[in-house]
């Protein structure tokens, strides 16, 4: 079955190839599977599924009242669009602005409202609104981290109580696993782009890969054969590193893998590990590592991750706050693989204009693992509805949220991927397929967004080659898990 992102990307790729006259480059065996779909439409048209969803919403009438989105500064691009030139070169900023403006205009027309948006301190304004409602805003767009705190404090409305269907392709289904006390209080999906920007990916230098082609198989082929595993990755990064002659290993040397402080967490989640299970398989949040087999797997991943980070000077880790060191080293050709979030692609698009890099999913645990997994950092964005909306307006606001998400899927999401691909001149057609694999199976573990004490446990023990504290650190967090979870749930319990 072709995923929603594949269909979007196929449409964009087809249009861009016609514009640029370019074809995929790289190794001659780096062709891509046929990802075309009969459901793809010309630019500006609405797919059957999106139109059907809009039709199902029927007539939405907010009575011409003002409807406002409150957003944090980092979320401005997702919400603020104006009918004017914001980028004289017509680049990514203009493309996103125009899509946001068109979406907002369509929302006004469809829901008979006056659309507005305001930038502010979402947490403080939500707290004030909950205690003394003004009706100044209805939706809120802020970080996953802040949304979790807002939900915990009872400042958000349950999506289920608003009648919102969370199974639509415009929602990231993973965030529905944030259900607590039978409620879902914030979601991410086509309404957001920042969540995609802070999703972890792996990038590789094609020129270096060709230099070491005898020991490093074409990674695209390895991924598509479902053999892109941690063990394979650890093998191929060995033997690449080279000291520049000054006798010390730093960002001026060459490495098989350039990474960051956070990437240890990425290997954990990409291996289908969790701290907290809260999906449809359980009735109540559970600790995943309480199973001895799951803990054994976690220890195996920890050992392998440490080997990747520390053995044979195969890797360079940018110190926290100094991520620019790793980025610069990769741009200057001193890293075969580079682990970071997707928003770093924009810097590479601008400065590696020869297109000699490719995008890959994070390696999985073993060949038996069904999906390639990754995660979105807690600075990613999500949407919520303030708990202060009047009960009499709940149904229509739920309809407006649904329309907002569907129209975002129609306008904003294609524009976002357009900028991601167009800025590269479509020199690497397989990036579409890889991006699909990356975004379609993201993990949203409660422990990485709510204050449950687990966030640093795994990565700290990856980063410190000599640490023996994983078991004790995990046990300490596990002991307080029930108490912290009950505190969260108690605040969310319905009257």
NORNORCOR-V827987 format. One record per pair of residues at least 24 apart in sequence whose C-alpha atoms are under 6 Angstrom apart, sorted by the first residue. I is the first residue (numbers start at 0). J is the second residue. If there is no record, write none. Layout:
i & j
I & J
I & J
This chain:
i & j
4 & 435
5 & 435
8 & 431
9 & 35
10 & 39
23 & 426
23 & 427
23 & 428
24 & 426
24 & 427
31 & 429
59 & 110
60 & 110
60 & 111
61 & 111
61 & 112
63 & 111
63 & 112
64 & 112
64 & 113
65 & 112
65 & 113
65 & 114
66 & 113
66 & 114
66 & 115
67 & 114
67 & 115
67 & 116
67 & 136
67 & 137
68 & 116
68 & 136
68 & 138
68 & 139
69 & 116
69 & 117
69 & 118
69 & 139
70 & 118
70 & 139
70 & 140
70 & 141
71 & 118
71 & 119
71 & 121
71 & 141
91 & 418
95 & 414
98 & 410
98 & 411
102 & 406
129 & 154
129 & 387
132 & 387
137 & 384
137 & 385
138 & 383
138 & 384
139 & 382
139 & 383
139 & 384
140 & 381
140 & 382
141 & 380
141 & 381
142 & 378
142 & 379
142 & 380
143 & 377
143 & 379
143 & 380
143 & 381
144 & 377
144 & 448
147 & 449
151 & 487
154 & 386
155 & 184
155 & 384
155 & 385
155 & 386
156 & 184
156 & 384
156 & 385
156 & 386
157 & 182
157 & 183
157 & 184
158 & 183
158 & 184
161 & 393
161 & 394
161 & 397
162 & 397
163 & 397
169 & 404
169 & 405
169 & 408
173 & 443
176 & 277
176 & 278
180 & 488
185 & 382
185 & 383
186 & 381
186 & 382
187 & 381
189 & 407
189 & 408
189 & 412
190 & 404
190 & 407
193 & 379
193 & 380
194 & 379
194 & 380
196 & 341
196 & 342
197 & 340
197 & 341
197 & 375
197 & 376
197 & 379
198 & 340
198 & 341
198 & 374
198 & 375
199 & 339
199 & 340
200 & 339
200 & 340
200 & 341
200 & 360
200 & 361
201 & 337
201 & 338
201 & 358
201 & 359
201 & 360
201 & 361
202 & 336
202 & 337
202 & 357
202 & 358
202 & 359
203 & 335
203 & 336
203 & 356
203 & 357
204 & 335
204 & 356
205 & 355
205 & 356
207 & 335
226 & 366
227 & 362
228 & 362
228 & 363
228 & 364
228 & 365
229 & 362
229 & 363
229 & 364
233 & 307
237 & 313
240 & 313
253 & 333
253 & 334
254 & 313
254 & 314
254 & 334
255 & 313
255 & 314
255 & 334
255 & 335
256 & 314
256 & 334
256 & 335
256 & 336
256 & 337
257 & 314
257 & 315
257 & 316
257 & 337
258 & 316
258 & 337
258 & 338
259 & 316
259 & 317
263 & 458
263 & 461
264 & 458
269 & 363
269 & 372
269 & 373
270 & 363
270 & 364
305 & 461
348 & 423
358 & 430
359 & 433
360 & 437
372 & 440
372 & 441
373 & 441
374 & 441
374 & 442
377 & 448
452 & 476
